[in-house]
């Protein structure tokens, strides 16, 4: 476990303690839960963005030039 020190407004700290109390937990647990969700959501979002990009590229890809080739030399043969 790591120790993290936060500097926040006193009103925010008071409200966070109230919310933690209502949920029968601690402010530490609330912060940990928030950060865990933040990091896992970021990873999911990156993966979803990558999947959408690949799908878009595949959808928009079209044969170019009307001629197929099997290697670089054929591509540049004029």
C-alpha positions, -999 to 999 in steps of 0.1 A, spaced: 0 0 0 11 35 -8 4 66 13 -11 95 -5 -15 130 9 -42 152 -6 -46 189 -1 -82 199 -5 -106 225 7 -119 220 43 -155 221 31 -148 193 6 -131 172 33 -161 177 56 -185 167 28 -164 137 19 -164 125 55 -202 129 56 -206 108 25 -182 82 37 -202 80 70 -235 76 51 -220 48 31 -204 31 61 -169 35 47 -139 58 50 -127 87 28 -96 65 20 -119 38 7 -139 64 -14 -107 77 -29 -93 42 -36 -126 32 -53 -126 64 -74 -90 59 -85 -95 22 -93 -125 31 -115 -107 59 -131 -77 37 -141 -98 8 -153 -122 31 -173 -92 47 -190 -79 13 -201 -113 2 -214 -117 36 -232 -83 32 -249 -92 -3 -260 -126 8 -273 -110 37 -292 -85 13 -307 -112 -11 -317 -133 17 -333 -102 30 -352 -95 -5 -366 -132 -10 -376 -132 24 -393 -101 17 -412 -114 -16 -423 -147 -1 -433 -132 27 -453 -104 7 -470 -108 4 -507 -87 -12 -534 -65 16 -548 -55 20 -585 -76 -9 -597 -45 -30 -600 -34 -56 -575 3 -64 -568 21 -90 -548 53 -72 -540 69 -37 -540 86 -41 -573 52 -48 -591 38 -17 -573 64 6 -588 66 -11 -622 54 14 -648 
